[in-house]
């Protein structure tokens, strides 16, 4: 099981910081390749979060994370971390849990 704490402000799969994609792909530079912008943007994101209700926050689901980034958690193209954080940056939405293989 993987827990994804997703703080992207405009993604179809993100509801209350929970990724509902089921399978996500992280690219070479730790960028989330599965992000799909919501019709309606950040405002639609806010409405989806409100509609989900408080009991939805923090629940986890089974998620497969395919990863091609050079990372200590990358094991044969799959992420082995039990929990990852995903957030927006100036260059896109990225996995913030990425650890250089030599740092682990």
C-alpha positions as CSV (number, residue, x, y, z in Angstrom):
1,X,0.0,0.0,0.0
2,X,1.2,3.5,-0.8
3,X,0.0,6.6,0.9
4,X,0.1,9.7,-1.3
5,X,-0.1,13.1,0.3
6,X,-0.9,15.2,-2.8
7,X,-1.0,19.0,-2.4
8,X,-1.4,19.9,-6.1
9,X,-3.9,22.7,-6.5
10,X,-5.4,21.6,-9.8
11,X,-5.6,17.8,-10.5
12,X,-8.5,15.7,-11.5
13,X,-7.2,12.8,-9.3
14,X,-6.7,14.9,-6.1
15,X,-9.5,15.1,-3.5
16,X,-8.6,16.3,-0.1
17,X,-4.9,15.6,-0.6
18,X,-5.7,12.0,-1.6
19,X,-4.7,10.7,-5.0
20,X,-7.5,8.6,-6.6
21,X,-5.6,7.7,-9.7
22,X,-4.9,4.1,-8.6
23,X,-1.7,4.0,-10.8
24,X,0.5,7.0,-11.1
25,X,3.7,7.6,-13.1
26,X,6.7,9.6,-11.8
27,X,9.1,10.7,-14.5
28,X,12.9,11.0,-14.7
29,X,12.9,14.4,-12.9
30,X,10.4,13.3,-10.2
31,X,7.6,15.0,-12.1
32,X,4.1,13.5,-11.7
33,X,3.2,12.4,-15.2
34,X,-0.4,11.3,-14.2
35,X,-1.6,14.8,-13.3
36,X,-4.7,15.9,-15.3
37,X,-5.8,19.5,-14.9
38,X,-9.4,19.8,-13.7
39,X,-12.0,21.5,-15.9
40,X,-12.7,24.7,-13.9
41,X,-9.2,24.8,-12.4
42,X,-8.3,25.5,-8.7
43,X,-11.9,26.6,-8.0
44,X,-13.2,23.2,-9.1
45,X,-10.6,21.6,-6.9
46,X,-11.9,23.5,-3.9
47,X,-15.5,22.4,-4.7
48,X,-14.4,18.7,-5.0
49,X,-12.7,18.9,-1.6
50,X,-15.7,20.4,0.1
51,X,-18.1,17.9,-1.5
52,X,-15.9,14.9,-0.3
53,X,-16.7,15.6,3.3
54,X,-14.3,15.5,6.3
55,X,-14.4,11.7,6.7
56,X,-12.7,11.4,3.3
57,X,-9.6,13.3,4.4
58,X,-6.7,11.0,5.3
59,X,-8.2,7.7,4.0
60,X,-5.7,5.7,2.0
61,X,-6.2,3.4,-1.0
62,X,-4.0,0.9,-2.8
63,X,-1.9,2.9,-5.3
64,X,0.8,1.6,-7.7
65,X,3.6,4.1,-8.3
66,X,5.6,3.6,-11.5
67,X,8.8,5.6,-11.3
68,X,11.7,6.3,-13.6
69,X,13.5,8.9,-11.5
70,X,16.9,8.1,-10.1
71,X,15.8,7.6,-6.5
72,X,16.7,5.4,-3.5
73,X,13.0,4.2,-3.4
74,X,13.0,3.2,-7.1
75,X,13.1,-0.6,-7.3
76,X,12.9,-1.9,-10.8
77,X,10.6,0.9,-11.9
78,X,8.3,0.8,-8.9
79,X,8.3,3.1,-5.9
80,X,9.1,1.2,-2.6
81,X,8.3,4.1,-0.2
82,X,5.3,3.5,2.0
83,X,4.4,7.2,1.8
84,X,5.2,10.0,-0.6
85,X,4.5,13.7,-0.8
86,X,3.5,15.3,-4.1
87,X,3.3,19.1,-4.5
88,X,3.4,21.8,-7.1
89,X,6.6,23.5,-8.0
90,X,7.5,26.2,-10.5
91,X,8.2,23.5,-13.1
92,X,5.3,21.2,-12.5
93,X,3.9,18.7,-9.9
94,X,6.7,16.7,-8.4
95,X,7.4,13.9,-5.9
96,X,9.0,15.6,-2.9
97,X,10.0,12.3,-1.3
98,X,12.6,11.6,-3.9
99,X,16.0,10.7,-2.4
100,X,19.2,10.5,-4.4
101,X,20.4,6.9,-4.4
102,X,23.7,7.9,-3.0
103,X,22.1,9.7,0.0
104,X,20.4,6.6,1.3
